């Protein structure tokens, strides 16, 4: 994950990936690469949310 990535930029990239994956003209391998990237972004976002929750408790 990029060191300068924020929750907001990760979420924006996820939204972009969803739109690209839904494109029926994309190749399967390209779609799979986007899905893998999306998986990593979701994990990053979850970790950021977990850290924020810990800070609140």
PyMOL Python script that loads the backbone (N, CA, C, O; Angstrom):
from pymol import cmd

cmd.read_pdbstr("""\
ATOM      1  N   UNK A   1       0.852  -1.181   0.000  1.00  0.00           N
ATOM      2  CA  UNK A   1       0.000   0.000   0.000  1.00  0.00           C
ATOM      3  C   UNK A   1       0.889   1.232   0.000  1.00  0.00           C
ATOM      4  O   UNK A   1       1.944   1.246   0.634  1.00  0.00           O
ATOM      5  N   UNK A   2       0.469   2.242  -0.696  1.00  0.00           N
ATOM      6  CA  UNK A   2       1.218   3.485  -0.764  1.00  0.00           C
ATOM      7  C   UNK A   2       1.326   4.109   0.624  1.00  0.00           C
ATOM      8  O   UNK A   2       0.362   4.109   1.388  1.00  0.00           O
ATOM      9  N   UNK A   3       2.494   4.636   0.941  1.00  0.00           N
ATOM     10  CA  UNK A   3       2.687   5.238   2.259  1.00  0.00           C
ATOM     11  C   UNK A   3       1.866   6.507   2.451  1.00  0.00           C
ATOM     12  O   UNK A   3       1.523   6.852   3.581  1.00  0.00           O
ATOM     13  N   UNK A   4       1.548   7.202   1.372  1.00  0.00           N
ATOM     14  CA  UNK A   4       0.787   8.445   1.467  1.00  0.00           C
ATOM     15  C   UNK A   4      -0.717   8.232   1.299  1.00  0.00           C
ATOM     16  O   UNK A   4      -1.483   9.193   1.225  1.00  0.00           O
ATOM     17  N   UNK A   5      -1.128   6.982   1.239  1.00  0.00           N
ATOM     18  CA  UNK A   5      -2.543   6.666   1.052  1.00  0.00           C
ATOM     19  C   UNK A   5      -3.324   7.032   2.311  1.00  0.00           C
ATOM     20  O   UNK A   5      -2.869   6.799   3.430  1.00  0.00           O
ATOM     21  N   UNK A   6      -4.491   7.601   2.111  1.00  0.00           N
ATOM     22  CA  UNK A   6      -5.394   7.880   3.224  1.00  0.00           C
ATOM     23  C   UNK A   6      -6.642   7.027   3.038  1.00  0.00           C
ATOM     24  O   UNK A   6      -6.858   6.444   1.976  1.00  0.00           O
ATOM     25  N   UNK A   7      -7.443   6.965   4.065  1.00  0.00           N
ATOM     26  CA  UNK A   7      -8.711   6.235   3.970  1.00  0.00           C
ATOM     27  C   UNK A   7      -9.543   6.790   2.816  1.00  0.00           C
ATOM     28  O   UNK A   7     -10.135   6.035   2.046  1.00  0.00           O
ATOM     29  N   UNK A   8      -9.580   8.096   2.708  1.00  0.00           N
ATOM     30  CA  UNK A   8     -10.408   8.737   1.680  1.00  0.00           C
ATOM     31  C   UNK A   8      -9.924   8.414   0.269  1.00  0.00           C
ATOM     32  O   UNK A   8     -10.733   8.150  -0.620  1.00  0.00           O
ATOM     33  N   UNK A   9      -8.604   8.435   0.060  1.00  0.00           N
ATOM     34  CA  UNK A   9      -8.095   8.125  -1.286  1.00  0.00           C
ATOM     35  C   UNK A   9      -8.281   6.643  -1.602  1.00  0.00           C
ATOM     36  O   UNK A   9      -8.550   6.283  -2.748  1.00  0.00           O
ATOM     37  N   UNK A  10      -8.140   5.786  -0.596  1.00  0.00           N
ATOM     38  CA  UNK A  10      -8.367   4.352  -0.811  1.00  0.00           C
ATOM     39  C   UNK A  10      -9.821   4.102  -1.173  1.00  0.00           C
ATOM     40  O   UNK A  10     -10.112   3.312  -2.071  1.00  0.00           O
ATOM     41  N   UNK A  11     -10.731   4.768  -0.480  1.00  0.00           N
ATOM     42  CA  UNK A  11     -12.152   4.601  -0.766  1.00  0.00           C
ATOM     43  C   UNK A  11     -12.491   5.106  -2.171  1.00  0.00           C
ATOM     44  O   UNK A  11     -13.268   4.475  -2.888  1.00  0.00           O
ATOM     45  N   UNK A  12     -11.916   6.227  -2.557  1.00  0.00           N
ATOM     46  CA  UNK A  12     -12.149   6.758  -3.904  1.00  0.00           C
ATOM     47  C   UNK A  12     -11.623   5.790  -4.965  1.00  0.00           C
ATOM     48  O   UNK A  12     -12.265   5.585  -5.996  1.00  0.00           O
ATOM     49  N   UNK A  13     -10.462   5.199  -4.711  1.00  0.00           N
ATOM     50  CA  UNK A  13      -9.928   4.229  -5.668  1.00  0.00           C
ATOM     51  C   UNK A  13     -10.816   2.993  -5.739  1.00  0.00           C
ATOM     52  O   UNK A  13     -11.021   2.438  -6.819  1.00  0.00           O
ATOM     53  N   UNK A  14     -11.341   2.562  -4.603  1.00  0.00           N
ATOM     54  CA  UNK A  14     -12.267   1.421  -4.595  1.00  0.00           C
ATOM     55  C   UNK A  14     -13.504   1.720  -5.446  1.00  0.00           C
ATOM     56  O   UNK A  14     -13.953   0.870  -6.215  1.00  0.00           O
ATOM     57  N   UNK A  15     -14.042   2.908  -5.305  1.00  0.00           N
ATOM     58  CA  UNK A  15     -15.216   3.285  -6.092  1.00  0.00           C
ATOM     59  C   UNK A  15     -14.900   3.254  -7.577  1.00  0.00           C
ATOM     60  O   UNK A  15     -15.725   2.818  -8.380  1.00  0.00           O
ATOM     61  N   UNK A  16     -13.719   3.712  -7.945  1.00  0.00           N
ATOM     62  CA  UNK A  16     -13.292   3.682  -9.342  1.00  0.00           C
ATOM     63  C   UNK A  16     -13.137   2.242  -9.835  1.00  0.00           C
ATOM     64  O   UNK A  16     -13.524   1.915 -10.958  1.00  0.00           O
ATOM     65  N   UNK A  17     -12.568   1.391  -8.986  1.00  0.00           N
ATOM     66  CA  UNK A  17     -12.394  -0.010  -9.360  1.00  0.00           C
ATOM     67  C   UNK A  17     -13.732  -0.701  -9.598  1.00  0.00           C
ATOM     68  O   UNK A  17     -13.865  -1.502 -10.523  1.00  0.00           O
ATOM     69  N   UNK A  18     -14.712  -0.394  -8.770  1.00  0.00           N
ATOM     70  CA  UNK A  18     -16.037  -0.995  -8.933  1.00  0.00           C
ATOM     71  C   UNK A  18     -16.603  -0.639 -10.298  1.00  0.00           C
ATOM     72  O   UNK A  18     -17.162  -1.495 -10.984  1.00  0.00           O
ATOM     73  N   UNK A  19     -16.462   0.609 -10.692  1.00  0.00           N
ATOM     74  CA  UNK A  19     -16.965   1.022 -12.007  1.00  0.00           C
ATOM     75  C   UNK A  19     -16.238   0.292 -13.128  1.00  0.00           C
ATOM     76  O   UNK A  19     -16.859  -0.130 -14.104  1.00  0.00           O
ATOM     77  N   UNK A  20     -14.919   0.142 -12.991  1.00  0.00           N
ATOM     78  CA  UNK A  20     -14.155  -0.539 -14.036  1.00  0.00           C
ATOM     79  C   UNK A  20     -14.513  -2.020 -14.115  1.00  0.00           C
ATOM     80  O   UNK A  20     -14.628  -2.572 -15.210  1.00  0.00           O
ATOM     81  N   UNK A  21     -14.688  -2.663 -12.967  1.00  0.00           N
ATOM     82  CA  UNK A  21     -15.014  -4.093 -12.948  1.00  0.00           C
ATOM     83  C   UNK A  21     -16.377  -4.344 -13.594  1.00  0.00           C
ATOM     84  O   UNK A  21     -16.588  -5.386 -14.214  1.00  0.00           O
ATOM     85  N   UNK A  22     -17.289  -3.405 -13.452  1.00  0.00           N
ATOM     86  CA  UNK A  22     -18.623  -3.552 -14.023  1.00  0.00           C
ATOM     87  C   UNK A  22     -18.655  -3.347 -15.534  1.00  0.00           C
ATOM     88  O   UNK A  22     -19.686  -3.597 -16.158  1.00  0.00           O
ATOM     89  N   UNK A  23     -17.561  -2.903 -16.134  1.00  0.00           N
ATOM     90  CA  UNK A  23     -17.488  -2.689 -17.574  1.00  0.00           C
ATOM     91  C   UNK A  23     -17.420  -4.049 -18.285  1.00  0.00           C
ATOM     92  O   UNK A  23     -16.454  -4.791 -18.104  1.00  0.00           O
ATOM     93  N   UNK A  24     -18.432  -4.378 -19.085  1.00  0.00           N
ATOM     94  CA  UNK A  24     -18.457  -5.701 -19.729  1.00  0.00           C
ATOM     95  C   UNK A  24     -17.388  -5.887 -20.811  1.00  0.00           C
ATOM     96  O   UNK A  24     -17.151  -7.015 -21.244  1.00  0.00           O
ATOM     97  N   UNK A  25     -16.745  -4.817 -21.250  1.00  0.00           N
ATOM     98  CA  UNK A  25     -15.735  -4.917 -22.305  1.00  0.00           C
ATOM     99  C   UNK A  25     -14.323  -5.153 -21.772  1.00  0.00           C
ATOM    100  O   UNK A  25     -13.383  -5.277 -22.556  1.00  0.00           O
ATOM    101  N   UNK A  26     -14.165  -5.214 -20.468  1.00  0.00           N
ATOM    102  CA  UNK A  26     -12.835  -5.420 -19.876  1.00  0.00           C
ATOM    103  C   UNK A  26     -12.428  -6.873 -19.994  1.00  0.00           C
ATOM    104  O   UNK A  26     -13.262  -7.779 -19.972  1.00  0.00           O
ATOM    105  N   UNK A  27     -11.134  -7.073 -20.120  1.00  0.00           N
ATOM    106  CA  UNK A  27     -10.628  -8.442 -20.183  1.00  0.00           C
ATOM    107  C   UNK A  27     -10.706  -9.077 -18.801  1.00  0.00           C
ATOM    108  O   UNK A  27     -10.703  -8.390 -17.779  1.00  0.00           O
ATOM    109  N   UNK A  28     -10.776 -10.396 -18.795  1.00  0.00           N
ATOM    110  CA  UNK A  28     -10.858 -11.131 -17.543  1.00  0.00           C
ATOM    111  C   UNK A  28      -9.625 -10.885 -16.679  1.00  0.00           C
ATOM    112  O   UNK A  28      -9.746 -10.657 -15.475  1.00  0.00           O
ATOM    113  N   UNK A  29      -8.442 -10.930 -17.285  1.00  0.00           N
ATOM    114  CA  UNK A  29      -7.222 -10.751 -16.494  1.00  0.00           C
ATOM    115  C   UNK A  29      -7.138  -9.341 -15.898  1.00  0.00           C
ATOM    116  O   UNK A  29      -6.662  -9.169 -14.776  1.00  0.00           O
ATOM    117  N   UNK A  30      -7.592  -8.349 -16.637  1.00  0.00           N
ATOM    118  CA  UNK A  30      -7.609  -6.984 -16.130  1.00  0.00           C
ATOM    119  C   UNK A  30      -8.602  -6.853 -14.972  1.00  0.00           C
ATOM    120  O   UNK A  30      -8.322  -6.201 -13.966  1.00  0.00           O
ATOM    121  N   UNK A  31      -9.752  -7.479 -15.136  1.00  0.00           N
ATOM    122  CA  UNK A  31     -10.755  -7.451 -14.084  1.00  0.00           C
ATOM    123  C   UNK A  31     -10.227  -8.138 -12.820  1.00  0.00           C
ATOM    124  O   UNK A  31     -10.447  -7.645 -11.714  1.00  0.00           O
ATOM    125  N   UNK A  32      -9.542  -9.255 -12.973  1.00  0.00           N
ATOM    126  CA  UNK A  32      -8.997  -9.968 -11.818  1.00  0.00           C
ATOM    127  C   UNK A  32      -7.925  -9.139 -11.115  1.00  0.00           C
ATOM    128  O   UNK A  32      -7.846  -9.146  -9.887  1.00  0.00           O
ATOM    129  N   UNK A  33      -7.113  -8.435 -11.871  1.00  0.00           N
ATOM    130  CA  UNK A  33      -6.104  -7.559 -11.260  1.00  0.00           C
ATOM    131  C   UNK A  33      -6.787  -6.464 -10.449  1.00  0.00           C
ATOM    132  O   UNK A  33      -6.338  -6.133  -9.352  1.00  0.00           O
ATOM    133  N   UNK A  34      -7.861  -5.904 -10.978  1.00  0.00           N
ATOM    134  CA  UNK A  34      -8.607  -4.879 -10.248  1.00  0.00           C
ATOM    135  C   UNK A  34      -9.234  -5.455  -8.986  1.00  0.00           C
ATOM    136  O   UNK A  34      -9.256  -4.794  -7.948  1.00  0.00           O
ATOM    137  N   UNK A  35      -9.743  -6.676  -9.067  1.00  0.00           N
ATOM    138  CA  UNK A  35     -10.342  -7.300  -7.888  1.00  0.00           C
ATOM    139  C   UNK A  35      -9.299  -7.549  -6.802  1.00  0.00           C
ATOM    140  O   UNK A  35      -9.579  -7.374  -5.617  1.00  0.00           O
ATOM    141  N   UNK A  36      -8.097  -7.958  -7.207  1.00  0.00           N
ATOM    142  CA  UNK A  36      -7.015  -8.148  -6.219  1.00  0.00           C
ATOM    143  C   UNK A  36      -6.644  -6.818  -5.568  1.00  0.00           C
ATOM    144  O   UNK A  36      -6.456  -6.746  -4.353  1.00  0.00           O
ATOM    145  N   UNK A  37      -6.542  -5.777  -6.374  1.00  0.00           N
ATOM    146  CA  UNK A  37      -6.241  -4.441  -5.841  1.00  0.00           C
ATOM    147  C   UNK A  37      -7.353  -4.008  -4.893  1.00  0.00           C
ATOM    148  O   UNK A  37      -7.088  -3.452  -3.827  1.00  0.00           O
ATOM    149  N   UNK A  38      -8.582  -4.263  -5.283  1.00  0.00           N
ATOM    150  CA  UNK A  38      -9.716  -3.929  -4.434  1.00  0.00           C
ATOM    151  C   UNK A  38      -9.667  -4.653  -3.101  1.00  0.00           C
ATOM    152  O   UNK A  38      -9.966  -4.067  -2.060  1.00  0.00           O
ATOM    153  N   UNK A  39      -9.294  -5.917  -3.130  1.00  0.00           N
ATOM    154  CA  UNK A  39      -9.163  -6.699  -1.895  1.00  0.00           C
ATOM    155  C   UNK A  39      -8.139  -6.035  -0.961  1.00  0.00           C
ATOM    156  O   UNK A  39      -8.367  -5.927   0.244  1.00  0.00           O
ATOM    157  N   UNK A  40      -7.021  -5.599  -1.525  1.00  0.00           N
ATOM    158  CA  UNK A  40      -5.988  -4.945  -0.718  1.00  0.00           C
ATOM    159  C   UNK A  40      -6.479  -3.607  -0.156  1.00  0.00           C
ATOM    160  O   UNK A  40      -6.185  -3.261   0.988  1.00  0.00           O
ATOM    161  N   UNK A  41      -7.221  -2.871  -0.962  1.00  0.00           N
ATOM    162  CA  UNK A  41      -7.750  -1.589  -0.501  1.00  0.00           C
ATOM    163  C   UNK A  41      -8.776  -1.773   0.607  1.00  0.00           C
ATOM    164  O   UNK A  41      -8.799  -1.005   1.568  1.00  0.00           O
ATOM    165  N   UNK A  42      -9.623  -2.788   0.479  1.00  0.00           N
ATOM    166  CA  UNK A  42     -10.607  -3.070   1.529  1.00  0.00           C
ATOM    167  C   UNK A  42      -9.896  -3.416   2.830  1.00  0.00           C
ATOM    168  O   UNK A  42     -10.286  -2.943   3.898  1.00  0.00           O
ATOM    169  N   UNK A  43      -8.858  -4.236   2.744  1.00  0.00           N
ATOM    170  CA  UNK A  43      -8.092  -4.593   3.942  1.00  0.00           C
ATOM    171  C   UNK A  43      -7.483  -3.347   4.573  1.00  0.00           C
ATOM    172  O   UNK A  43      -7.502  -3.201   5.795  1.00  0.00           O
ATOM    173  N   UNK A  44      -6.947  -2.455   3.760  1.00  0.00           N
ATOM    174  CA  UNK A  44      -6.371  -1.206   4.259  1.00  0.00           C
ATOM    175  C   UNK A  44      -7.446  -0.365   4.960  1.00  0.00           C
ATOM    176  O   UNK A  44      -7.221   0.137   6.061  1.00  0.00           O
ATOM    177  N   UNK A  45      -8.594  -0.215   4.330  1.00  0.00           N
ATOM    178  CA  UNK A  45      -9.670   0.589   4.913  1.00  0.00           C
ATOM    179  C   UNK A  45     -10.144  -0.013   6.235  1.00  0.00           C
ATOM    180  O   UNK A  45     -10.378   0.713   7.202  1.00  0.00           O
ATOM    181  N   UNK A  46     -10.283  -1.314   6.277  1.00  0.00           N
ATOM    182  CA  UNK A  46     -10.695  -1.967   7.524  1.00  0.00           C
ATOM    183  C   UNK A  46      -9.688  -1.705   8.636  1.00  0.00           C
ATOM    184  O   UNK A  46     -10.069  -1.438   9.776  1.00  0.00           O
ATOM    185  N   UNK A  47      -8.413  -1.782   8.303  1.00  0.00           N
ATOM    186  CA  UNK A  47      -7.369  -1.538   9.295  1.00  0.00           C
ATOM    187  C   UNK A  47      -7.422  -0.097   9.794  1.00  0.00           C
ATOM    188  O   UNK A  47      -7.269   0.152  10.990  1.00  0.00           O
ATOM    189  N   UNK A  48      -7.636   0.847   8.887  1.00  0.00           N
ATOM    190  CA  UNK A  48      -7.743   2.243   9.291  1.00  0.00           C
ATOM    191  C   UNK A  48      -8.942   2.460  10.211  1.00  0.00           C
ATOM    192  O   UNK A  48      -8.844   3.188  11.199  1.00  0.00           O
ATOM    193  N   UNK A  49     -10.060   1.836   9.892  1.00  0.00           N
ATOM    194  CA  UNK A  49     -11.247   1.957  10.738  1.00  0.00           C
ATOM    195  C   UNK A  49     -11.013   1.319  12.109  1.00  0.00           C
ATOM    196  O   UNK A  49     -11.451   1.856  13.126  1.00  0.00           O
ATOM    197  N   UNK A  50     -10.330   0.186  12.139  1.00  0.00           N
ATOM    198  CA  UNK A  50     -10.025  -0.489  13.403  1.00  0.00           C
ATOM    199  C   UNK A  50      -9.156   0.411  14.287  1.00  0.00           C
ATOM    200  O   UNK A  50      -9.385   0.525  15.491  1.00  0.00           O
ATOM    201  N   UNK A  51      -8.158   1.044  13.668  1.00  0.00           N
ATOM    202  CA  UNK A  51      -7.279   1.948  14.425  1.00  0.00           C
ATOM    203  C   UNK A  51      -8.065   3.130  14.993  1.00  0.00           C
ATOM    204  O   UNK A  51      -7.851   3.525  16.139  1.00  0.00           O
ATOM    205  N   UNK A  52      -8.961   3.687  14.203  1.00  0.00           N
ATOM    206  CA  UNK A  52      -9.759   4.810  14.680  1.00  0.00           C
ATOM    207  C   UNK A  52     -10.679   4.377  15.823  1.00  0.00           C
ATOM    208  O   UNK A  52     -10.879   5.123  16.781  1.00  0.00           O
ATOM    209  N   UNK A  53     -11.228   3.186  15.718  1.00  0.00           N
ATOM    210  CA  UNK A  53     -12.087   2.673  16.778  1.00  0.00           C
ATOM    211  C   UNK A  53     -11.292   2.510  18.078  1.00  0.00           C
ATOM    212  O   UNK A  53     -11.784   2.854  19.152  1.00  0.00           O
ATOM    213  N   UNK A  54     -10.073   1.990  17.983  1.00  0.00           N
ATOM    214  CA  UNK A  54      -9.216   1.835  19.157  1.00  0.00           C
ATOM    215  C   UNK A  54      -8.930   3.188  19.806  1.00  0.00           C
ATOM    216  O   UNK A  54      -8.898   3.298  21.032  1.00  0.00           O
ATOM    217  N   UNK A  55      -8.725   4.205  18.992  1.00  0.00           N
ATOM    218  CA  UNK A  55      -8.442   5.542  19.518  1.00  0.00           C
ATOM    219  C   UNK A  55      -9.640   6.109  20.295  1.00  0.00           C
ATOM    220  O   UNK A  55      -9.475   6.899  21.225  1.00  0.00           O
ATOM    221  N   UNK A  56     -10.833   5.692  19.896  1.00  0.00           N
ATOM    222  CA  UNK A  56     -12.030   6.202  20.555  1.00  0.00           C
ATOM    223  C   UNK A  56     -12.307   5.504  21.880  1.00  0.00           C
ATOM    224  O   UNK A  56     -12.996   6.047  22.743  1.00  0.00           O
ATOM    225  N   UNK A  57     -11.770   4.307  22.036  1.00  0.00           N
ATOM    226  CA  UNK A  57     -12.063   3.541  23.261  1.00  0.00           C
ATOM    227  C   UNK A  57     -11.077   3.789  24.354  1.00  0.00           C
ATOM    228  O   UNK A  57     -11.198   3.216  25.437  1.00  0.00           O
TER     229      UNK A  57
END
""", "prot")
cmd.dss("prot")
cmd.show_as("cartoon", "prot")
cmd.util.cbc("prot")
cmd.orient("prot")
